[in-house]
Amino acid sequence: MEKGKWSRALVELSRWDLEHNSKLNVGALAQSLLDYETSKEIDTNYQYVQKKIEEDMISPVTATIIRLAIDGLYYSELLNVAPIEKKLREKVLNELLNMTK
């Protein structure tokens, strides 16, 4: 297994998703607040991702910091709470990638 592979994939997927699916993500968030089954499924998926990045041959703490930073980017964007400019977001994501090595 390649060191940091899952964590890098999470960063790259999030980069693409933040750029292309922001409106869809707002809908999914709203749905999860209204429907227990959707919320439960999202939690199950997050638990799976968390497990994989913890086993990613990098520090589990570093991997979790990466995931939580990505969560912060999503929530900032989705909830329009001090969203950062695209250039800065790219720099943040690049730094997260560096943390996977």
C-alpha positions in Angstrom: 0.0 0.0 0.0 1.3 3.5 -0.9 1.8 5.8 2.1 -0.9 8.5 2.3 -2.9 7.2 -0.7 -6.3 7.4 0.9 -5.7 10.8 2.3 -4.5 12.2 -1.0 -7.5 10.7 -2.7 -9.8 12.4 -0.1 -8.1 15.8 -0.8 -8.3 15.4 -4.5 -11.9 14.3 -4.5 -12.8 17.2 -2.2 -11.0 19.6 -4.5 -13.1 18.5 -7.4 -16.3 18.2 -5.4 -16.0 21.7 -3.9 -15.5 23.1 -7.4 -18.3 21.3 -9.2 -21.0 20.2 -6.7 -21.5 23.0 -4.2 -25.2 23.3 -4.9 -25.8 19.6 -4.8 -23.9 19.4 -1.5 -26.2 22.0 0.1 -29.2 19.8 -0.9 -27.5 16.7 0.6 -26.8 18.6 3.8 -30.4 19.8 4.0 -31.7 16.3 3.4 -29.5 14.8 6.1 -31.0 17.2 8.6 -34.5 16.2 7.7 -34.1 12.5 7.2 -32.5 10.1 9.8 -31.7 7.4 7.3 -29.8 9.9 5.1 -27.9 11.2 8.2 -27.1 7.6 9.2 -25.8 6.7 5.7 -23.6 9.8 5.7 -22.2 8.9 9.1 -21.5 5.3 7.9 -19.6 6.7 4.9 -17.6 9.1 7.1 -16.7 6.3 9.5 -15.4 4.2 6.6 -13.3 7.1 5.3 -12.0 7.8 8.8 -11.0 4.2 9.2 -9.2 4.1 5.8 -7.2 7.3 6.4 -6.2 6.2 9.9 -4.7 3.1 8.3 -3.0 5.2 5.6 0.6 4.7 6.8 0.7 8.4 8.0 0.0 9.5 11.5 -3.7 8.9 12.3 -3.6 12.4 13.9 -2.3 14.0 10.7 -4.9 12.1 8.7 -7.7 13.2 11.0 -6.5 16.8 10.8 -6.6 16.6 7.0 -10.2 15.3 7.1 -11.4 17.9 9.6 -9.8 20.7 7.6 -11.7 19.4 4.5 -14.9 19.3 6.6 -14.2 22.9 7.5 -13.8 23.9 3.9 -17.1 22.3 3.0 -19.0 23.8 5.9 -17.5 27.3 5.3 -18.6 27.0 1.6 -22.0 25.3 2.2 -23.1 27.5 5.1 -21.5 30.7 3.6 -19.5 31.2 6.8 -16.5 33.2 5.8 -15.8 31.2 2.7 -12.3 31.6 1.4 -11.3 32.7 -2.1 -10.6 30.0 -4.6 -6.8 30.8 -4.8 -6.5 30.4 -1.0 -8.6 27.2 -1.0 -6.2 25.7 -3.6 -3.2 26.6 -1.4 -4.9 25.0 1.6 -5.7 21.8 -0.4 -2.1 21.7 -1.7 -0.8 22.0 1.9 -3.1 19.2 2.9 -1.6 17.1 0.1 1.9 17.8 1.4 0.8 16.5 4.8 0.1 13.1 3.3 3.7 12.5 2.3 
